[in-house]
Amino acid sequence: MANCCDMQAGDLFYCNACDLELEVKKACTCKSGSEDACSVPLMCCGKEMIKKSI
C-alpha cells in the first residue's frame, strides 16, 4: 500500500491502468500509526498506485 508516511523523496509511483507516474519531491512529516497520520493510500483509476523499482 502506498501511504504518504512510507514515501521518501525520490520514490516513483505509477498507475497500472493509465501509466501515470508521480515522483515524491518532499517526504511527508506525519508519523505512521500516530493519531494524525495519513490513512488513505495513494490511488489512481480506482486502484492503489505501485512503487516503481529503479
Residue, then its C-alpha position, 0 to 999 in steps of 0.5 A: m500500500a502506498n501511504c504518504c508516511d512510507m514515501q521518501a523523496g525520490d520514490l516513483f509511483y505509477c498507475n497500472a491502468c493509465d501509466l501515470e507516474l508521480e515522483v515524491k519531491k518532499a517526504c511527508t512529516c506525519k508519523s505512521g500509526s500516530e493519531d494524525a497520520c495519513s490513512v488513505p493510500l495513494m490511488c489512481c483509476g480506482k486502484e492503489m498506485i505501485k512503487k516503481s523499482i529503479 
